[in-house]
């Protein structure tokens, strides 16, 4: 019998998902690192000393080809990373919902759905991640009194900062002033580096939350179950007699828990 047998959600392992998420973030960060390099070269070619040099048509064609390939690759990594990200958010909220004393304010489905609501997706996802972090540290009724996670704060600052830099770069890039367009190009370069930082912070924050919630579930399973000394059936603490063989509760042992 499981500690969460009477709950709506059952805990599930996130070990494989955690590794897939890390790989997708790595690829996503490498693509944006390449774009930061390309954008920096573009700024130097357009506004620096190299704009006075003449390049062959073949060189320009190669440059454009590499840029198009990188752009398509970035769309692929962005799409796949976002899907894995949302699956991970759903799984973390589902596992956190298995806790008796502490549960997130949003259901796993709504925790994913808020990312598609304009304006609200600037705040509600951050609040949800903070709730998961608090539950991971204190899975009791006092979880709301836990301090906010610094990693989640830094990660969300990077997310919002990259969005603002992109919007600012696009807006300023429409100007006819050469100086303003140079500022827009520099903002695009900065946005790429902020996205790279957000990838690293996302990996750190999600890994920490995942391990904390998994540990809480494992501890709950150890405390709330005992092993029958005769048939070794896992029985809830509330049941003092094994339903399989009728033996009484004599010891508590660890059960099969989620791998951390």
Buried (B, 14 or more C-beta within 10 A) or exposed (E): BBBBEEBEBEBEBBEEBBEBBBEBBBBBBBBBBBBBEBBBBBBEBEBEEEEEEEEEEEEEEEBEEEBEEBEEBBEEBBEBBEEBBBBBBBBBBBBBBBBBEBBBEBBBEBBBBBBEEEEEBEEBBBBBBBBBBBBBBBBEEEBEEBEEBEBBBBBBBBBBBBBEBBEBBEEBBEEEEEEBBBBBBBBBBBBBBBBBBBBBBBBBBBBBBBBBBBBBBBEBBBEBBBBBBEEEBBBBEEEEEBEEEEBEBEEEEEBEBBEB
